[in-house]
Amino acid sequence: MSVADLTGYFNHVVFAILLMLGFYAVIAKGNLIKKLVGLSIFQSAVFLMYISMNKVDGGTAPILQKNVVDQIYSNPLPQVLILTAIVVGVATLSLGLAIVVRIHERYGSIEERELLDAD
């Protein structure tokens, strides 16, 4: 397999790297802010993969035109779903950050180990 063959898998490689980087940050880091950043990276990787799977070679926006018969259209549904998921992701991140602020006010730390020892 040559390098030219692998260029078609660039999105998949980036997806895998971002997914593992985000997963590592969520699992291995003790700081709650770092965990939320890792969760956002993980989420972005899923968005990238979902949008990449929808790519149609030669496809255009699904706008019907007169006198155009054999046109290949891309499905707009995955982009709409990802847009909704981005909004939900931002809301989840903001709620998580608000909870981290409250945890810091209550316990004086955002390190997981210190919080577990405090109880």
N, C-alpha and C positions, 0 to 999 in steps of 0.2 A: 504494500500500500504506500503510495507516494504522498508527498506533502500536498500536492494539488488535490488528491482525493480527500485529505483531511480538512481542507478549508470549508467544505460543506458541513462539517460538524463543529464549526467554531462556536456557534450558539450553544450547542450541547456541552462543550467543554467549559465555557464560561458559566453556564448553568450549574454544572457539577461543582466547579470551584467555589462559586458564591454560596451554593447550598451547604457545602461542607464547612466553609468559613463561618456562615451564620449559625450552623448547628454546633460547631465547636465553641463559639462565643456564648451560646445559650447554656451549654452543658458545663464548660470548663471554667468560665469566669465567675468570680464571687461578687463582683460589683453589680448592683441591680441595673444601673444605667447601661453598663456594657452588655448585660443580658438583653435589654430592650433594643439596643443597637443591633445585636446579633439576630434578634427576632425580625427586625426590619430588613436586614440583609437577606435572611432566609426567605422572607416574603417576596422581596424583589426578584430573587432567583426563580421562584415559582411563577411570577408574572412573566419574566423573560421566556421561560420554557413554554408557557401556555400561548403566548403571542407568537413565538417561533414556530410552533406546531401548525398554526393557522396560515402560514405563508403559502400562497398559491403562485406558482411560476406563471407570469403573464396575466395574473388576475388584476382586475381594476375594481374601483368602488362600485357597488351595486346600484348604479343609477341607470335606469332604462332610457335609451335614446331611440329616436325614430330611425328606421332604415339600417339598424345594426342587428344582425341576426346571430352570428356565431361569436358571442363575446363570453370570455371567462370572467366570472365574478368571484371576489373574495367574500367570505362569510363575515358580516360585521358583528355577529353575536359574541365571539370571544373578546373583541375589543370592548364591547359594552360591559361584559362581565368583569373584565379586568379593571375598567374604570370604576365600577362599583366596588370592587375589591380594594382598590387604592384608597377610596374614600373611607371604607371600613378600617383599613390598615392605619390610616392617619388618626382616625377616632380612637382606635385601640391603643396606639402609641401615646396619644395625648392623655388618655385615661391612665395608662401605666405610669407615665411620668408624674401625673397628679398623685397617684398612690405612693410613688417613691418619695415625693415631697412630704406627704403625710407621715410616712414611715420615718423619714429623717427627723421630722419635728418631734415625733413620739419617742424614738429610740436614740437619736443622735448619730446614727450611722446608716449607711446603705450597703454595707458589706454583709454578705449572707452569713458568713461564719460568726460575726459578732452578733447578728440578730438571733441566730440559733442558740448561742451561748447565753443571751440575755433572758431567755425564757426558762 
